[in-house]
Amino acid sequence: MIQKIRSVEHKTSLARFGSQISAHLAMDVMQETLRIKPVFLSTIKRWVFTFVLILLMSLTLNFGARTLHADEADVLVIEPQWIQTSGPGGVSRAGLFLTSDRTLYVLAKGGLYKLTEKADAWTLVSASGPNREFERVMAERGGTLYLLTSDELLASTDRGKTWNTLGARPEGQAVALIITDAPQERGTQNADMTMYLILRTEVFRSQDAGKQWEFIGHVLRTEVVPEAGDPNFRIWNALAVENVLFVGTSEGLFRLTDNWKKLPVPTAQEIFSLAVVGNRLYVGTFTGTQDTPDWSPHAAVLYSTDLGDSWTDITPNEYPLKLITASRIVPAGDTLMLIGPGGVLLSYDSGMTWIDPGRGSHGVTNALFPVVALDKNNFYNTGLDGIARSTDGGVTWHPFLTGLISADVQNLIADKNILYAVTGGKIAKSANGGESWDTVDVNGGDKLLIPRIETTNKTLYVSSIANNRTQLFHLPVKSDALVPVQGIPDFEEDNLYIEWKKRLRKARETNVNVRETERLWRESLPLIAEEDTRNGGFILAGETVFMEHRRKLFRWRPGETAWHHTGLEDQGEHPPIDAKGFTLAASGNIVYAGKRGGDLFRSLDNGDTWSDLTESLAFPFGYFKEIVFAGSTVYVSTDKGVIGSLSGEVWHALTDANGETLLMDRIAADDLTLYGVCDSGVYQVDVRTGRWEQVAPIVPRTATSLAVDGDTLYIGTKQSGVLRFQRSDP
């Protein structure tokens, strides 16, 4: 970026983020060159003039600034900028959309991608822009593409390269955006189409190209489905057939013509997926948690040839394990693909018979995410792990992430020229500043679940809660695979999931309070998921491990056969930060532990005893974000600002040169220096003044993590992978 500024220096100085040259000197040289141009052109060829012009400009750039002496000068500032690294590649929970001309798009939070003509990579079509995210649904009408942000409807007439805002849209999680022809009797309207926005629990309609929206789901939610106010009610899917809207919900399948009608699908299960091939409307079900005597864990598949008035069951009962809980139908010409948690089934006769193609090296095992078929051989699936592709009709599946840089980076650590990033449930590693990335797998092929990372003594440590047990791994020197930390025991107390499974088993074995126990189990599922995101948070103090389990802080040292409860327990409310339990930091034998409600504790003896420091903190706040050591100084980042202390007894608030408190998204330390990142840029604490000093410009994305490696700054983002900034003025 080049911009014009004013300087009152008597000599050109180094700019904050780059070098400066004299604008006056550059202009003088240009004017002199243009003045002598006729002479040159009359005696020598044009290329000589061009050469001289370039030479003079080069001299200006290299030497002009050094010879300028003026009381006031205009200068050109060439500022280094944030650079998008090449990863980590991938995208999580993206949307897929196939247009009428067979162009396949990926809708990621950070941008819109499309499949290249050679089908060998994804290419970025347009970025969502700063502090804006694309939703996972898309629609097409007459050469115009439509997609959503969290609060707007956008349209593009150049295949997604640029987007115009049509208007605000109803808030809520989008399930589908559907466009049909406008009713013929509405000929006086200025729009020739009707738009339906289907949210998780609501349906809206627009008859003026998205400028205004009318809520039309009140009948669906109250009269037809009186249980819709129940939090278990949700809309799973929707599509249109011959301008007729079909909506699959947890309470059945509904059709909208002039009025809503619940269709007589012969199943009590939830209508999860919808597909159309010719005159056949297919539905796949989700078993849900119905309290009915005929409840079955196996999903069903049915079709109708009369717009839902009658149905034929084509469930492949000979493969019961394939369709446990859910089924998704994906048509591709004469081929039907049926996806369930147990794998894939294929039919070449409209579902009359099914075959099992087997499970490939990257099998599709989750029916909850979209699958799109380009043709009978090429299928694409998106999920938590990114995009997978099958080129043999669904027999084998492989990751297909080339060109996608829209990863959600949950954490980022720089350690001696090595970057480690947590994204999509995996660990990625880069040794060249983010230009290439490798996945750090677990030795033996085990999967990680909600991984967390820390480094100490140049060694990477990773915790995971896969298989309903908390595990700790480390990456040995000169190894590419994680191995379990030797001797570390399991926690004696079961996690909440195992605890409830034991209750269910006992109730069913004794036939006592079975229905009540099952009801309580279902109500506890959100609490189970919430606990899983907190279990396994840890910090290392030398070889000592401090880890959270079931809201309690435990300690383990090599050689011990059990976890030691430190006595700290946290029953406070969860802060508005994902996966946030105890906030931990350690240096030598000093350990800090922040509770959810803002109470801060410190141990000077490696966790044997603890002191409550809450009353001595510099100002009141709501919750902790991070605690970081920079040398012997400890810094605490909160929702109201950052505080620091050398002794832990006396705390001071960090401000900038104007005395303003800065709210940092993330903080990180590089040796003795603390850094912080917020929307306005990256700052460091000046060791002389103890104040924030800006060292990098505005960040183009909200930072989810910050890492510093010498003069290089890195931020992880929610939708654009990792960005890098090289400081020119360390």
Secondary structure, DSSP 4 states (H G I P E B T S, - for coil): -EEEEEE--SS----SSSEEEEHHHHHHHHHHHHHHHHHHHHHS-HHHHHHHHHHHHHHIIIIIHHH---SSEEEEEE----EE-S-S-B-SS-EEEE-TT--EEEEETTEEEEE-TTSS-EEEEEE--TT----S-EEEETTEEEEE-SSEEEEESSTTSS-EEEEE---S-EEEEEEEEPPTT-TTSS-SEEEEEEESS-EEEESSTTSS-EE--HIIIIII-GGGGSTT--EEEEEEETTEEEEEETTEEEEESSSEEE---S-SSEEEEEEEETTEEEEEEE-TT---TT--SB--EEEESSTTSS-EE---TT-TTTTBSB-EEEEETTEEEEEETTEEEEESSTTSS-B-----TT----TTS-EEESSSS-EEEEETTEEEEESSTTS--EE--TT-B---EEEEEEETTEEEEEETTEEEEESSTTSS-EE-EETTSPPPSS-EEEEETTEEEEEE-GGGS-EEEE--TT-SEEEEPTTPPPPSSPPHHHHHHHHHHHHHHHTSSHHHHHHHHHHHHHHHHHHHHHTT-EEEETTEEEEEETTEEEEE-TT-SSPEEEEEE--SPPPSSTT---EEEEETTEEEEE-TTS-EEEESSTTSS-EE-GGGSSS--S-EEEEEEETTEEEEEETTEEEEESSSSS-EE-B-TTS-B---SEEEEETTEEEEEETTEEEEE-TTT-SEEEEE---SS-EEEEEEETTEEEEEESSS-EEEEE-S--
